């Protein structure tokens, strides 16, 4: 077996191709760790946060979780 090594310059950028996965959002409660489902529409996860805070009066701190597809290629 023979190995071929090549140095290449890599680029990395958000994947904006038509077939790219969508950017999704979720919210996570920093108090108890409960997390909303990932959604494309941030308004959906915002509503989850309001419901969770309303049901848990001491849960005031949340984390936004964003999943964004990225693409790497060589030149």
C-alpha positions in Angstrom: 0.0 0.0 0.0 1.2 3.4 -0.9 0.2 6.7 0.8 -0.2 9.9 -1.1 -0.1 13.1 0.9 -1.1 16.5 -0.4 -1.3 19.8 1.3 -4.4 21.7 0.5 -6.0 24.9 1.6 -9.4 24.2 3.3 -12.3 26.6 3.4 -15.3 26.4 5.8 -18.6 28.3 5.5 -22.2 27.9 6.4 -23.9 25.5 3.9 -26.3 27.6 1.8 -26.8 25.1 -0.9 -30.4 24.4 -1.9 -30.2 20.9 -0.5 -28.6 22.0 2.8 -30.2 21.0 6.1 -32.1 23.9 7.7 -30.8 26.0 10.6 -32.7 24.9 13.7 -33.2 26.4 17.1 -33.9 24.9 20.5 -34.1 26.3 24.0 -32.7 24.6 27.1 -33.5 25.4 30.7 -30.3 26.1 32.6 -32.0 25.2 35.9 -33.3 21.7 35.1 -31.8 20.8 31.7 -35.2 20.4 30.0 -35.0 21.2 26.3 -37.5 22.1 23.6 -37.6 20.2 20.3 -35.4 21.7 17.6 -37.5 23.8 15.2 -36.9 26.0 12.1 -39.1 28.7 13.5 -37.7 30.4 16.6 -41.2 31.5 17.6 -42.0 27.8 18.3 -39.1 27.4 20.8 -39.9 30.8 22.3 -43.4 29.6 23.1 -41.9 26.5 24.7 -39.7 28.7 26.9 -42.8 30.8 28.1 -44.7 27.6 28.9 -41.8 26.1 30.8 -41.2 29.3 32.8 -44.9 29.5 33.5 -45.0 25.9 34.9 -41.7 26.3 36.8 -41.7 29.7 38.6 -38.0 29.6 39.6 -36.7 28.7 36.1 -35.6 32.0 34.6 -32.4 31.1 32.8 -32.2 29.5 29.4 -29.7 28.6 26.7 -30.3 29.0 23.0 -29.1 26.0 21.0 -28.5 26.7 17.3 -27.7 23.9 14.8 -26.3 25.4 11.6 -25.0 23.2 8.7 -21.5 24.0 7.5 -19.6 22.9 4.5 -15.8 22.3 4.1 -14.0 22.1 0.7 -10.5 22.4 -0.7 -9.3 24.9 -3.3 
